[in-house]
Amino acid sequence: MSVKLVSQVSLSLALLLTIQLAIAKGPIAKPSCTDHCGNIDIPYPFGMGEKDCYFNEWFEIECNESRAFISKIKMELLNISVEGWANVKSPIISSDCSDRESDLPFNLTGSPFFISDYNVFIAVGCNTRALMIDVSFQRLGCESTCLGHKKDVDWRQMLPNFIEEDSSGNYWIVNDYCNGTDCCHVTIPSSLQVFDPKFQAILMNAKSKSIIARE
């Protein structure tokens, strides 16, 4: 998955989704159907326009000039691969304080999409426990502590340390950098459709941010 910095206030990420329905190799789109939106190729079962151009409503693409959106889940589409992956952009889920969360859970229940286990959940902050909770209330998480008397870390300054940019402009996690000091990370389980992050303070007044990156 890739991460894009839109602005200091609005951080967006590209979340890698697994498409449950296999995409057949061959023609990129059905005959007489539009096969791209801007620079984004739109292979079947995705499609635009007439209903015959896409498999069902989950795969309908809305093209807004050069930007493509998966209509049903209202998420911007960055690219689709013939191997069955789609990169979509979504607002980052974050928390300014450990006892107060912001943003609603990311929920794909009922759709043919899953969050790929290539994604990694990264928590940045001091003395914070970050948890992922799914619909069965199973928890998976990590703890991030800071050395000395430091009470906070600037996640903007830390990004270059654990995120690398490749030649295509995508961003990838630097393995083993977030090992529990200032930040921590955990791989997202496979076949996950609900992502609900929670934060707990190990000490009072802990602050944290969460990021998702591709491993």
Residue, then its C-alpha position, 0 to 999 in steps of 0.5 A: m500500500s502507498v501513503k500520500l501526504v495531501s497536506q499537514v492537516s489531511l493525511s491520506l493513505a492508499l489501502l490495499l484491498t483484496i478483491q474476492l472475485a478473480i479478475a480474468k487476464g485478457p481484455i482490460a474491459k468489456p467490448s464497447c465499455t470505457d477502459h480507463c479513467g484518467n490514467i487509471d485502467i479499469p479492468y472488468p469486473f470493474g466498469m463504468g457507464e452501462k450496467d453490462c460494463y461491470f459485474n454488479e453494483w460493488f464494481e461500479i466505478e464513477c469517473n470524476e474527470s481524472r479521478a475514479f471512485i468505487s461508487k458503493i463504498k465511496m472510496e477513491l480508486l488509485n489502481i487495480s491489478v490483474e492479480g486481484w488487488a486494488n489500491v484505494k485512498s481513505p482518510i487516516i484513522s487517528s487519535d490526538c489523545s489516547d482516551r479519545e478516538s476519531d473517525l468511524p471504523f473502516n467497514l467492508t462487511g457485505s462487500p466482495f472486498f477484504i483488507s489485504d494482509y500486506n497492510v501494516f498497522i503502525a502506531v506512533g506515540c509515547n506510552t500508548r497501546a494501540l489495538m485493532i478490534d474486529v467484529s468478533f471482538q478479537r484484539l491485536g495490537c502493540e505498545s509504543t513507549c518513549l525513552g527518558h522523559k519524552k511525552d510525545v513524538d512528532w509523527r511528521q518528523m518520524l515518517p521518513n524513518f519508517i516510510e520509503e518512497d519507490s520510483s513509482g511514487n508509492y510509499w512502503i514501510v521500513n521493516d523493523y524500524c517501529n519496534g516499540t520505541d516511539c512507534c510500533h507496528v503489527t501486520i493486519p490479519s488476512s480476510l479482515q473486513v472491519f478495522d476499528p482502532k482503539f488507543q489506551a494510555i499506558l501512562m496519563n496524557a499519552k498522545s498517538k497517531s495511527i498509520i497504515a502502510r504496505e509491508 
